[in-house]
């Protein structure tokens, strides 16, 4: 029997298994449409978040001390009292993310508004882990990936965020983040004692 006709040959087996499979036309992750909580204030929050006149304090996040990060740099942040085991599970991608947001093509202001709403909505519907795709693209001057640099600062300012880290390659690698949100059992410590 010739090698081309050997049914046990890996190459021939692969070709046989791939018959009828159509190539993917795009290589972008489909994060699906994020689920939204329907409440009375939802539309008001959305309008305020997308309004060009909304102030930084309305969103609760500012650009104070934005440090440029490299496109391939892995990001990591966690609150001091986060258990090491939880942080390791987040970094290894063992915590399943429930919602996703892709910021590709967004301006800085639209990214800020979308991220703020995404985190608040995720917290409201008790999502534990989120996926944020910020990309690695450079700003117009070609100096730093501006959305990634800003996201790195903004998430640290949000009280709902316990931790974030760069995603595994299958979820976007250094162009995406896993975000761990505070749950009802992990509240802010009361500092007014």
BELCORRA-V821366 format. One line per field, one symbol per residue. phi: phi as a letter, one per 30 degrees, with the letter a starting at -180 (. if undefined). psi: psi as a letter, one per 30 degrees, with the letter a starting at -180 (. if undefined). A space follows every 50 residues. Layout:
# BELCORRA-V821366
phi = ???
psi = ???
This chain:
# BELCORRA-V821366
phi = .dedcddddeddddedddeidcdddbccdcdidedbdcbddddddddddc dddddddddibbcehdcdcdecddcaaadecdeeddddddddidcddcbb bcceiddddddddddeddddddddcidcbbccccibdddddicbdddedd eedddddcddcdaaadddedckhdcbbccccdcddcddddccd
psi = kleffjffkeeeeeeeffkfkkkkflgkkjflkkkkkjlefeeeeeeeef kffklefefgklgkhkkkklegkkkkkllegkkeeeeeeeeggfjkkfll kkgkfkleeeeeeeeeeeeeeeeeghkeklkkjflgllaefgeljeeeee eeeeeffkffkelllkllefgfbgglkkkklklffilkkjgh.
